[in-house]
């Protein structure tokens, strides 16, 4: 009976020691996390201070950006016209070539699959 009581007490002591170690370890992690969060909160306060200064000008920047974005297609079209006008064109051949597909001649691979080779 005494052996059973001693083993039970020893097991309870080991369980409490394990829990104490786990709580100590979790506490150190949480302390580190709290320190990092405190540093982050100071950085966020700094960013908010900078944003308060910039905030009123953002509406003007957005309006200007909208005007520029609206003008981009027109500017792009004008640039294309300038490039087209300035680019030299090759001389047209006297005898025009027949129309051919851009992809070239098509070749079926079905014949290769069955071993057929046309002559």
C-alpha positions as CSV (number, residue, x, y, z in Angstrom):
1,X,0.0,0.0,0.0
2,X,2.8,2.5,0.8
3,X,4.5,1.8,-2.5
4,X,1.2,2.7,-4.3
5,X,0.9,5.9,-2.3
6,X,4.5,6.9,-2.9
7,X,4.2,6.3,-6.7
8,X,1.0,8.3,-6.8
9,X,2.5,11.2,-4.9
10,X,5.6,11.0,-7.2
11,X,3.4,11.0,-10.3
12,X,1.5,14.0,-9.0
13,X,4.8,15.9,-8.3
14,X,6.1,15.1,-11.8
15,X,2.8,16.3,-13.3
16,X,2.9,19.5,-11.4
17,X,6.6,20.0,-12.3
18,X,5.8,19.4,-16.0
19,X,2.9,21.9,-15.9
20,X,5.0,24.5,-14.1
21,X,7.7,24.2,-16.8
22,X,5.1,24.5,-19.5
23,X,3.6,27.6,-17.9
24,X,7.0,29.1,-17.5
25,X,7.9,28.5,-21.1
26,X,4.5,29.8,-22.3
27,X,5.0,32.9,-20.1
28,X,8.4,33.7,-21.6
29,X,6.9,33.4,-25.1
30,X,4.0,35.6,-24.3
31,X,6.4,38.2,-22.7
32,X,8.4,38.3,-25.9
33,X,5.2,38.6,-28.0
34,X,4.0,41.5,-25.7
35,X,7.3,43.3,-26.3
36,X,7.1,42.9,-30.0
37,X,3.5,44.2,-30.0
38,X,4.5,47.2,-28.0
39,X,7.1,48.1,-30.6
40,X,4.6,47.6,-33.4
41,X,2.1,49.9,-31.7
42,X,4.7,52.6,-31.5
43,X,5.4,52.1,-35.3
44,X,1.7,52.3,-36.0
45,X,1.3,55.5,-34.1
46,X,4.2,57.0,-36.1
47,X,2.5,55.9,-39.4
48,X,-0.8,57.3,-38.3
49,X,0.9,60.6,-37.6
50,X,2.5,60.7,-41.0
51,X,-0.9,59.7,-42.6
52,X,-2.6,62.7,-40.9
53,X,-0.1,65.0,-42.6
54,X,-0.5,63.4,-46.0
55,X,-4.3,62.8,-45.8
56,X,-5.6,66.1,-47.2
57,X,-3.4,65.9,-50.3
58,X,-4.5,62.3,-51.2
59,X,-7.8,63.5,-52.7
60,X,-6.0,65.9,-55.0
61,X,-3.5,63.1,-55.9
62,X,-6.4,60.8,-56.7
63,X,-8.2,63.4,-58.9
64,X,-5.0,64.0,-60.8
65,X,-4.4,60.3,-61.2
66,X,-7.9,59.9,-62.5
67,X,-7.3,62.6,-65.1
68,X,-4.1,61.0,-66.2
69,X,-5.6,57.5,-66.3
70,X,-8.5,58.9,-68.5
71,X,-6.0,60.5,-70.9
72,X,-3.8,57.3,-71.3
73,X,-5.8,55.8,-74.2
74,X,-5.7,59.0,-76.1
75,X,-1.9,59.4,-75.4
76,X,-1.3,55.8,-76.4
77,X,-3.2,56.3,-79.7
78,X,-1.3,59.5,-80.5
79,X,2.0,57.7,-79.8
80,X,1.0,54.8,-82.1
81,X,0.2,57.3,-84.9
82,X,3.6,59.0,-84.4
83,X,5.4,55.7,-84.5
84,X,3.5,54.6,-87.6
85,X,4.2,57.9,-89.4
86,X,7.9,57.8,-88.6
87,X,8.7,54.2,-89.2
88,X,10.1,53.6,-92.7
89,X,8.1,51.1,-94.8
90,X,9.8,48.6,-97.1
91,X,9.1,49.1,-100.8
92,X,6.2,47.1,-102.1
93,X,7.1,44.3,-104.5
94,X,6.2,44.7,-108.2
95,X,4.5,41.3,-108.3
96,X,2.5,40.7,-105.1
97,X,3.0,37.3,-103.4
98,X,0.0,35.0,-103.0
99,X,-1.8,35.1,-99.7
100,X,-0.5,32.5,-97.3
101,X,-1.6,31.8,-93.7
102,X,0.5,33.4,-91.1
103,X,1.0,30.1,-89.3
104,X,2.6,28.5,-92.3
105,X,1.7,25.2,-93.8
106,X,-0.2,22.9,-91.5
107,X,1.0,19.3,-91.0
108,X,-1.1,16.6,-89.6
109,X,0.5,14.3,-87.0
110,X,-2.1,11.6,-87.5
111,X,0.0,10.1,-90.3
112,X,3.1,10.0,-88.1
113,X,1.1,8.1,-85.5
114,X,0.2,5.3,-87.8
115,X,3.5,5.2,-89.7
116,X,2.3,6.7,-93.0
117,X,4.8,8.7,-94.9
118,X,3.4,10.5,-98.0
119,X,5.6,10.4,-101.2
